[in-house]
Structures are given as C-alpha cells and as structure tokens.
Amino acid sequence: MYILGLNAYHADSSAAIFRDGEMIAAIEEERFTRIKHWAGFPAQAIKFCLAEAGISISEVNYITIGRDPSAKLGNKLKYLLRNPSLFGGAVSRLRNSRQVASLKDEFRKIDPKVDYGEIRKKIKNIEHHRSHLASAFFASPFDEAAILSIDGSGDFTTTMIARGKGNKINVIDSIDFPISCGLFYTAFTQFLGFPHYGDEYKVMGLAPYGEPRYVEKVKNVLQFLPNGLYSWNDEYFVQPTKAGFSYDNNVPSVGNLYSEKFAREFGGARKAGDELTQYHKDLAASVQRVTEELIFHILQHLQKVTGLKNVCVAGGVAQNSVANGKITSATGFEKLYIPSAGHDAGISMGSALYLYNHILGMPRSAPVYSAYTGSRYSNDEIESILNSNGVKYRRLDDHQLYETVAGKLMEPGVVGWFTGRAEFGPRALGGRSILADPRNAKAKELLNLKIKRRENFRPFAPSILKEFSAEYFTRTDEVPFMEKVFPIRPEKRELIPAVTHVDGTGRLQTVDKNISPRYYALIDTFRKKTGVPILLNTSFNENEPIVNTPAEALNCFLRTQMDMLVLENCVVERNSL
C-alpha cells in the first residue's frame, strides 16, 4: 500500500511517501523552489517522492492532505458571529481553503494522463493538529504516550492534547483559534524587530543574553487555566484574522499581531535594524521563560491526566529546543520524542501516518530516528557537474576523505559537507552541513563573516558522537534531530567555545554510527586527532533554504569564503580554484 502525504497551500509545503507504513522519502518544496517556507502546492516534492518510490501517481492508494476545511466548522461560525468585522479576512482564508479543496486538479502538473476521477477518490483530508500528533506518536518508539501539538494555528485549532496507544490516538482537549502560544510568541518576535515569518528562533537565541526581569508583566498577556490549558488577554492583540495571513507568491507572512495596548505596556516596538538594547534582551528572556512555563503547565496537567511517563510533542512551538531540553525535568514525564520535522512540513508525514495507523488500523512500523529522506547524488553525477563547470577537484576514498577534512578543520578551516540523503526538517544533521572546529573561539565570527552573515547572538550547534554526550553535557538523552538544548559541563565549556552559548548551553545532535555512518566516521577521525568528539555544525546555506543539489552547494561555496567543499568523495579546495 502506497500513501502520499501532503502539506499544501500552507507554510513549509512538503510531501512524504510511505510503502506499507514505512517512509520511503520526504522533502520540503522549498528545497526545489529555493524560497524559504514556500506555501504552495508541492509539485516538485511529489515528483521526487514518486521517483524515489519508483511508482506513478496512479499507483498511489491514498493521498492525504494535512488540512480539513470542515474541522470545527461550528466553532468557526460562532467566532465570525462574535467578530463580524473579521468577515473579510475569513473570506480570504476561505478562498485559500477552496484552493485546498481543488487540490486534486493540481495533479495535472504531476501526470496529465492520470484518471482524475480515480485521483479524487483517493484524497483524504486529515485535520492539521491530528496530523501533527501522528507525526510524533506513530514515529516514536512508544506503544503508549501522551501527545501535545502546539503551534500558531491550523484548522481553527492552536493546541491539542491527546493520548496515543498502539495504532490509535484519542484527543483529550484542544484550544480554538485565535488563542495561541505560537501567535503569542510571534507577537513578541515582531515587537522585538524580527518581522519575517519563522523569525521566532531569533528570540530564542537572543534570550540568554538577557535576564527574565519582565516575567510577571509578560504573564499578564496570558491566562494559565486550572484545566492545564490557557487563554489570553484579547486587549494585547490585533485579532490574527484582522492582522492578516497572506501567501502572496507562495511566501507566508503574518500581519502585525500586537495591539496599541501591547505597545504602551512594553514600550515602543523595535524596528528591524535598530540597536538591540538590554531591555530587548531582557524582554526576550522573559518571553522565553513564560513560554517554557506555559508548555510545562500544559504537560504537567497532561501527565497527571494520563499517568504516562512518555510524551511526544509536535507543532511549530516544538521547535523551541530550549524548552524541549527541560521538559523531562519539569513535567513528570521521563521520555520525550520530537520528530525531525516537528513544524508544518511534518504535516505531510503525519497525515499519511494518521490514515495508515489510526483510520485504517494498520500496525505501526519501526520508530523513526533518521531524518535522511531527501535528495541524494552519486559520485559520478557530482563529477559530471564539477567537470562541466571546469572545477578542479580530487576524488578520495573514504579514509583519505575523513583524514583530509579533519585536517582542514584543524587548520582551522570551514568545510561545506554534502553527503548521502538530505535531511527532512529545518536542521542540517550532517547531510547538508557547514562544519568547523568547535575548539576555535573565533569560529562563530569566522562563519558569520565568511558565510552565514547573520545576527551574532545566534549560536552554532555541536554534533557529538552519541557515546560521549555524558562526558560533555550535564544531561543525556538521544537527540538525533538537534531538537533539545542541554547545559554543557562547566569544565568543558572553554574546550569547545564555538558551540557553547552565552548561558553555557548547546543545542546538540547525538550522532549514531548506525544512522549517520559517514558523519560519524568524520567526527571520530577528528576525535582521534584532537581528543574532542564534536564538530560545529550549521546548515549548508547562505540566507536561503538548505542546499539540495551539488550545483547549489557549489554555487554557495563559490560565492562565500568556505575553505573546502566536500561533495560525497569529491573535494574542492579554495586554494585550487
């Protein structure tokens, strides 16, 4: 049985394909369009998935869409009746919903010869947050777990809690739009001068530079409820529907969410490019602290209600790796699973799993610990690209490759590393990464100067061999998708300054030999030379989606100042150009 899952006409559009419950491929459309958070129909991602499965669209048994316009219809109508001035915005969103409803017509772009009557019969709409729940629980190693989906909004829901057991998910409760932890965080993100869709991670990175002096003031914006859920004070927000969600040219954007009262209470909004004062840093720290307390509030209640020790979390707020690193110590849960694509790209994967497991009642497959489901290229294909561009290179065997790259990193040098399949999700995990020596105190400035050109308060991440994590971090866990931040042991911080954030933490990735054999081998070679089982890892891009093809990697290398480019076993050095 083949199931094609889609996230379409929504931010982070994507496709995923399953054969008998096993994920064969999954990828975001932005990797092809080269537009961050692309929100249209994932035509190229679908073609990629079908090619990886070796089938045509007519051979797919089901097509799931992680969006259900009919979900909570009564609640939507009540909301509109209470807020008639928002009718115009609702019409705009309805127009987008109609695009989704006519999605089947888009398959003409995939194969104009298919029988569209048959395609229509295969399409199943799966509610947004149920898709999130499924992406986490059905991919987890747990037979039974509590589940939280929490984000900005989707299908008129912003937060959903549930209990998963075997191949079923039982929803316990939910919070209706517009009350939203995700939109709460977005409002402060905009206020702090980061206006673009997806900028919330910048506030998380800024927070450790401040002190949470305004926690009580920020808490006035929210209401923590006795039932483990929450509400908010409407006076602090512009109604999100009135503020406006747009997908002009398939690029998602959100209008200004904070109200005049908000601005009066928290001072004038910072404009993009203005100086970041200590007040801004302290406010970021306070917002991050309150967000953590809200997540823990929900999960503490969920743990008491379910009595379970395992928890799965998905949704955009699940990308808050700082909060994730504290969940098991703050909530009563002992084990936590978060998928590699916890954000909306994971909707494609989750909608397919919800249909396969929950609706069709099929048995679950092995847990998912690998995010390597994207594009891949052979050495021969890479050599053809390099030769056609007149680029000098060396093709090395694996042992020579690891020795050469480790030596370059120690010089110190910056290396673009392109190997195996691309990662599904927002994190580079050793498939499409830029690497540096974590011992180099100047590596962060070097990377920002040479390549990334991003805010200097944002940290870089440590990839560590799994078996050494307890030696370097005060807490240990499997963190395959770089989804948790843990404190680095005080005695190790001076040894790895390039990956130690200002508060002494690191957003780690534990590298497993069986999941990432080539990346593991490179780090291990570096360890044997330096005694340090860690590399600095950041995504292979320059203010664009992560590179998807060897040609894109080469172009990024040529327009930046990386010292070495590795494309599988082919090595290009700056000084040989």
LINLINQUI-V462053 format. One record per residue. RES is the residue in one small letter. OMEGA is omega in whole degrees, 0 to 359 (* if undefined). Layout:
# LINLINQUI-V462053
RES_OMEGA / RES_OMEGA
This chain:
# LINLINQUI-V462053
m_177 / y_175 / i_176 / l_179 / g_183 / l_159 / n_188 / a_181 / y_179 / h_181 / a_180 / d_176 / s_186 / s_174 / a_176 / a_180 / i_183 / f_171 / r_181 / d_175 / g_179 / e_180 / m_180 / i_183 / a_175 / a_183 / i_177 / e_179 / e_180 / e_180 / r_179 / f_183 / t_182 / r_176 / i_184 / k_176 / h_184 / w_193 / a_180 / g_178 / f_187 / p_186 / a_182 / q_176 / a_178 / i_180 / k_178 / f_182 / c_179 / l_179 / a_179 / e_178 / a_181 / g_182 / i_174 / s_180 / i_181 / s_180 / e_177 / v_181 / n_180 / y_173 / i_181 / t_176 / i_183 / g_178 / r_181 / d_182 / p_181 / s_182 / a_177 / k_183 / l_179 / g_179 / n_178 / k_181 / l_178 / k_179 / y_179 / l_179 / l_178 / r_184 / n_185 / p_181 / s_182 / l_186 / f_181 / g_178 / g_179 / a_178 / v_178 / s_179 / r_177 / l_178 / r_177 / n_178 / s_178 / r_174 / q_180 / v_181 / a_180 / s_184 / l_182 / k_180 / d_180 / e_183 / f_171 / r_178 / k_182 / i_181 / d_183 / p_184 / k_185 / v_176 / d_186 / y_173 / g_178 / e_179 / i_181 / r_181 / k_185 / k_187 / i_178 / k_176 / n_179 / i_182 / e_185 / h_186 / h_173 / r_175 / s_176 / h_180 / l_182 / a_181 / s_180 / a_188 / f_185 / f_175 / a_185 / s_176 / p_188 / f_172 / d_180 / e_182 / a_166 / a_183 / i_176 / l_169 / s_186 / i_182 / d_177 / g_174 / s_175 / g_181 / d_175 / f_176 / t_178 / t_179 / t_179 / m_177 / i_186 / a_174 / r_178 / g_176 / k_181 / g_180 / n_179 / k_175 / i_179 / n_180 / v_182 / i_183 / d_179 / s_177 / i_181 / d_167 / f_12 / p_183 / i_193 / s_173 / c_180 / g_180 / l_172 / f_181 / y_179 / t_180 / a_178 / f_177 / t_177 / q_182 / f_181 / l_172 / g_178 / f_195 / p_189 / h_176 / y_178 / g_183 / d_186 / e_181 / y_179 / k_177 / v_178 / m_179 / g_180 / l_189 / a_182 / p_178 / y_181 / g_174 / e_182 / p_185 / r_188 / y_183 / v_183 / e_178 / k_178 / v_181 / k_178 / n_180 / v_184 / l_173 / q_176 / f_186 / l_182 / p_181 / n_179 / g_178 / l_186 / y_172 / s_176 / w_180 / n_184 / d_186 / e_183 / y_189 / f_163 / v_180 / q_185 / p_179 / t_178 / k_178 / a_174 / g_168 / f_178 / s_177 / y_180 / d_183 / n_177 / n_176 / v_182 / p_174 / s_180 / v_178 / g_182 / n_186 / l_184 / y_186 / s_176 / e_177 / k_177 / f_182 / a_178 / r_183 / e_187 / f_178 / g_182 / g_180 / a_176 / r_175 / k_179 / a_180 / g_177 / d_178 / e_173 / l_182 / t_178 / q_177 / y_179 / h_180 / k_179 / d_178 / l_177 / a_179 / a_181 / s_179 / v_178 / q_180 / r_181 / v_177 / t_177 / e_181 / e_179 / l_178 / i_180 / f_177 / h_179 / i_186 / l_177 / q_178 / h_180 / l_178 / q_179 / k_181 / v_184 / t_184 / g_184 / l_180 / k_179 / n_179 / v_176 / c_183 / v_176 / a_184 / g_183 / g_180 / v_176 / a_175 / q_178 / n_188 / s_177 / v_177 / a_182 / n_182 / g_182 / k_190 / i_185 / t_179 / s_187 / a_192 / t_185 / g_173 / f_182 / e_181 / k_185 / l_174 / y_176 / i_182 / p_181 / s_177 / a_179 / g_180 / h_190 / d_175 / a_180 / g_178 / i_180 / s_178 / m_184 / g_180 / s_178 / a_180 / l_179 / y_178 / l_186 / y_185 / n_189 / h_185 / i_181 / l_176 / g_181 / m_181 / p_181 / r_178 / s_180 / a_178 / p_183 / v_176 / y_180 / s_177 / a_187 / y_184 / t_186 / g_187 / s_176 / r_183 / y_179 / s_176 / n_180 / d_178 / e_180 / i_179 / e_179 / s_179 / i_180 / l_180 / n_181 / s_178 / n_178 / g_183 / v_177 / k_181 / y_171 / r_174 / r_186 / l_171 / d_188 / d_183 / h_178 / q_181 / l_182 / y_179 / e_182 / t_182 / v_179 / a_178 / g_179 / k_179 / l_183 / m_187 / e_11 / p_177 / g_178 / v_188 / v_169 / g_190 / w_185 / f_183 / t_176 / g_182 / r_178 / a_183 / e_173 / f_183 / g_187 / p_185 / r_169 / a_188 / l_179 / g_173 / g_179 / r_189 / s_165 / i_189 / l_176 / a_181 / d_182 / p_180 / r_185 / n_183 / a_182 / k_185 / a_181 / k_179 / e_179 / l_180 / l_181 / n_179 / l_188 / k_193 / i_196 / k_178 / r_183 / r_182 / e_186 / n_179 / f_183 / r_186 / p_170 / f_193 / a_174 / p_167 / s_186 / i_174 / l_191 / k_186 / e_180 / f_187 / s_180 / a_180 / e_186 / y_183 / f_182 / t_176 / r_180 / t_179 / d_170 / e_182 / v_187 / p_188 / f_179 / m_188 / e_180 / k_174 / v_178 / f_175 / p_173 / i_181 / r_184 / p_183 / e_180 / k_188 / r_179 / e_180 / l_183 / i_185 / p_185 / a_181 / v_177 / t_181 / h_186 / v_180 / d_177 / g_181 / t_174 / g_175 / r_191 / l_167 / q_175 / t_186 / v_183 / d_182 / k_183 / n_182 / i_183 / s_189 / p_182 / r_178 / y_177 / y_183 / a_178 / l_180 / i_180 / d_176 / t_177 / f_179 / r_181 / k_180 / k_189 / t_186 / g_182 / v_183 / p_189 / i_167 / l_170 / l_184 / n_171 / t_187 / s_181 / f_178 / n_176 / e_182 / n_182 / e_171 / p_178 / i_183 / v_184 / n_184 / t_175 / p_179 / a_178 / e_177 / a_179 / l_180 / n_178 / c_178 / f_185 / l_183 / r_176 / t_183 / q_172 / m_182 / d_183 / m_174 / l_177 / v_176 / l_190 / e_181 / n_180 / c_185 / v_175 / v_180 / e_182 / r_185 / n_178 / s_181 / l_*
